[in-house]
Amino acid sequence: MGAQKIEVDYGMDIRSNACTKVSASFLSSKGVTERSFGGVATSNTVVSGYEEVLGEIPVKFACNQLFRGQKFSGGEVEYAANHFRKNAEQAVGLDTNITDVFTPEFRQWLGNFSRYSDDWCLTLPMSSLGEDITVRQTKSPQTIRPMIERIFAAGSAEVFEDGMESEFSRALTSAIKEHGNIAIKVIGDLILSEKVDPEVASEALRWIGDMEHPTTYAGRSELLQRSLFCKSSWVRDGASIGLACLGNPGAIPHLKEAIGREPYELLRRNMELTRQDLLERDR
Amino acid sequence: MGLFLRTVRLNKWHPYPPEECNWLPKGELHADPLADLATTRGALSIWRIEDGETDERRVIAALASRRDSLQSIDYIVFGSDILKRLNIQVERSEGQSADNEINKSWHCDMIQLSAWKLVEFAETVVIHENVIPKRITKGRLKEFIQDAVSAKQVDPGEMKTGIRDKLDI
């Protein structure tokens, strides 16, 4: 195989016990190589994941070991890769039981994560496979919250233009790509508890809907849906635009409910435009 | 009567949710729309449209094609009579959209604008004429741009990847 050691990092949301990021570094005959090879978000009913790099055999190998608990074989690896890609595409509403996907050992590790602090690191020798696998938790919501708060604070000083990138949108989407659903959790806390400038929150929701990042698709969709009911009309409008960008027909019932409760006529009309947009795409 | 189009950011425009601006004296203009009317050397960029919806579509596609991302676009359409009434002059100038044809023939500037004249214009559009901003959401925007590409009005090669990658072309 050429891979003697594999280190795997998981970004964990301690409170929801969701695993948000998977990256691996492995020692090959050419030295140490680091690759982010996938992401997987778990909650009670939803599993999503994807693979950024499929071309590296050791990476596929690591993926296969962890998610399938089986030795490398071409067929199994392809199955795992396709399985996770498919889940990423259908993340919202996918009713997959995690027991169908993970091995008992892996589920046990997931359970352990919720009980340990940020710097916890565990080496699990996979002696039966002749591999050393290091599994460690990366960032928690508490550790990245100050960074996300700074991004929002700096955003207050910017002038936004529809559809144009800004320092704020670049920083925000980078943070989401880096920290996955943990970042979404923190951003959600800030927006839903109305602790950030409504105009900046509105801009954030547009880009949260617009960005391409399958791992966080379900989390972003949920945040946008919940933001439809925020106190600020700026935030509700940003959520409506974000949902149109995300294009998830699963949001249609939430939009219908929001339209029914929306006191502001202009916003009601615009939410209806988003609903029509999603209905069109669902046909 | 001719029509003019200008993109805006809808949240800044009338009518506001009453609970969010109960401090504003009745009949007075909120300051926010002025942020969408930023002038350069006393001039404000606008687009002249003749054939209502078809021209609107073309201008919106041309403007959206130049953006970083295919999000929604908000705009106002107002009559040339407003400019005449306020004695605001309009001058043809080169536009910066992705459609070279309309850049040359449809783009104009409202010129020689004083601060007071700009406020008067915003007040007329928002309060007296009650112009409500329109919105085109992502799905329709994509359709507009694809039609513009098919009609060779815009060149996909000049679009940013954030737009081009989302089109079915």
Chai-1 contact restraints between the chains, C-beta under 6 A:
chainA,res_idxA,chainB,res_idxB,connection_type,confidence,min_distance_angstrom,max_distance_angstrom,comment,restraint_id
A,D162,B,Q71,contact,1.0,0.0,6.0,A-B,restraint_1
A,D162,B,I73,contact,1.0,0.0,6.0,A-B,restraint_2
A,G163,B,R67,contact,1.0,0.0,6.0,A-B,restraint_3
A,G163,B,S69,contact,1.0,0.0,6.0,A-B,restraint_4
A,G163,B,Q71,contact,1.0,0.0,6.0,A-B,restraint_5
A,M164,B,R67,contact,1.0,0.0,6.0,A-B,restraint_6
A,M164,B,D68,contact,1.0,0.0,6.0,A-B,restraint_7
A,E165,B,D68,contact,1.0,0.0,6.0,A-B,restraint_8
A,R206,B,Q71,contact,1.0,0.0,6.0,A-B,restraint_9
A,D210,B,S69,contact,1.0,0.0,6.0,A-B,restraint_10
A,D210,B,Q71,contact,1.0,0.0,6.0,A-B,restraint_11
A,S233,B,P17,contact,1.0,0.0,6.0,A-B,restraint_12
A,W234,B,N11,contact,1.0,0.0,6.0,A-B,restraint_13
A,D237,B,N11,contact,1.0,0.0,6.0,A-B,restraint_14
A,I241,B,S72,contact,1.0,0.0,6.0,A-B,restraint_15
A,A244,B,T137,contact,1.0,0.0,6.0,A-B,restraint_16
A,A244,B,K138,contact,1.0,0.0,6.0,A-B,restraint_17
A,C245,B,Q71,contact,1.0,0.0,6.0,A-B,restraint_18
A,C245,B,K138,contact,1.0,0.0,6.0,A-B,restraint_19
A,Y264,B,P17,contact,1.0,0.0,6.0,A-B,restraint_20
A,N270,B,R135,contact,1.0,0.0,6.0,A-B,restraint_21
A,L273,B,R135,contact,1.0,0.0,6.0,A-B,restraint_22
A,L273,B,T137,contact,1.0,0.0,6.0,A-B,restraint_23
A,T274,B,T137,contact,1.0,0.0,6.0,A-B,restraint_24
A,D277,B,T137,contact,1.0,0.0,6.0,A-B,restraint_25
A,D277,B,G139,contact,1.0,0.0,6.0,A-B,restraint_26
A,E280,B,G139,contact,1.0,0.0,6.0,A-B,restraint_27
